[in-house]
Amino acid sequence: MTAVFGALLPTFLIIALAAGLHRARFLPEAAWDGMERATYFVFFPVFLFHTLADARFAGFHVWPLAFALLSSIAVMAGVLALLRKPLGVSGPQYSSLYQGAIRWNSFVAIATLQALYGATGITLAAVAFAAIVPVVNTLSVIALTRHSGANATTRTVTKSLARNPLILACAAGIAAQLVHLPIPGPIESTLSVLSEASIALGLFTVGAGLSFGGLKTRPRLIAAACALRLLLMPGLMLTFCLIYNVSGPARGVAIVAGAVPTATNSYILARQLGGDAPLMANIVTLTTILAFVTMPILVYLFA
């Protein structure tokens, strides 16, 4: 348990450092916004492309892991659909609850997997990215446009998905992997440097995006989102790992993918597509804080 906590601690220390610097106004708000934008549109897409294009899957049973990840997401989507009426919430509130439960913080995930499993964790993380990123982004955009009152058409939804840098990066990385695209040495070195920078910058954007105001408002919805994201999702991941016989580091990847907090860019999407952005910010913040406790326990017990 101590070893697991020690491996995860640097990730949360970086998040805490960024949160402290942000609250101390160490940088102008515009600088933090620019960092977040650069990470979302440049650094992390480069990381996704480079990881998927360069991954060596020989010797890994990647399909059972992919099936476990996708099955968990499908069941969670079903649970959320069943909760829509009993919760009695507005469309924008439901869309934020939906994102809070189904989206994963890939910055925290990759930092954790690198600390726990090294190169093996990065390789298997590529499977998780390929399986999860396109699916959760698509589901989130559909949920927002359907329930937030944005009145988006099918064309608008398709256009939004087609412009999503994470989906595009995953598609390009998978294509490069399938055709064995040769990447020249200087380009490879450039992609490698940008990819390494993405982890630290990603964690900084997580910390800077934490919002501590309003956590006492709508406690029922925030608590529901935390329970779904931090307890039910890793439980689903473990269940389907057992069903598909996923073990070893691959199971660890699935547990980590289920146990990480909600993605910080959920707030951006909620703000752009008419979701309840303040509620989304509160869900991101509290899942991040609570994950500091729940993640080491879940990884130690089940990974």
C-alpha positions, 0 to 999 in steps of 0.5 A: 500500500505504501509503495502504491501511495508513493507512486501516485503521490507525485501526480497529486503533488504536481496538481496541488502545486498548480492549484496553489500557484493559481490561487496565489495568482502566480501567473495572469489568468490569460497565461493559465488559459493559454497553457490549457489551450496549448495542452488540449490542442497541441501537447496532448494530441501529439502525445496521443498520436506518438503513443499510438503510432509508436506502441509495440503491442506484440506480446500483449492481449490488447483486445480483452482490455479494450473490450473491458474498457468499452463494456464498462463505459456502455454499462455506465451510459445505461446506468446514467440513462436510467437515473435521468428521471429519478434524479429529477434534474434539469437537462444541463445538470444531467449533462454535467452529471453524465460527463462527470461519471463517464469522462476520465482524466487522461492526464492523471491516468498517464502519469499514474500508469507511467509511475506504476508500470513504466514502459509497459504502462505507456504501451497499454495506456495506448490501448485505453486511449484508442478505446476510451477517448473517441467513445467518451468524447462522442457520448459527451457531445451527444449528451450535451447537445441532447439535454443542455438545450443547445438545439444542435443538429446532427450536422453540428454534432458531427462537425464538433466531433470531427474537429475534436483534437483528441479524436483526430489524434487517436485516429491518426495514431491508429492509422500510422500504427496500422500502416507502419508509418516510418517517422524520420528521426528528427520528427520522432525526437520532436514528438517525443519531447512534446509528448514528455512535456504534455504530462507535466503541463496536463497535470498543471492544467488539472490543478489550475482548473480546480474550483473550490467555490460552490462545493456546498451547493447541490451536494446530492448531484455532486455526491452522485457524480463522485460515487459514479465516477470513483466507485462504480466505474472502477467496480465495472472495470474490475467486473469486466476484467474478470469476465474477459480474463484481463490480468496483470498490468492490463488490469491495472490500466483498466482499474486506473482508467476507472478510478481517475477523476473527471476530465478537466476539459469537461468544464470547457465542453459544458461551457461551450455546449450549454451544460451546467458549467459551475456544477461541472467545475465542482464535480471535477474539483471534488472527484480530483480531491477524493481520488487522492484517497480512493485511487491508492486503495483501489489500485492496491486492492484490485490492480 
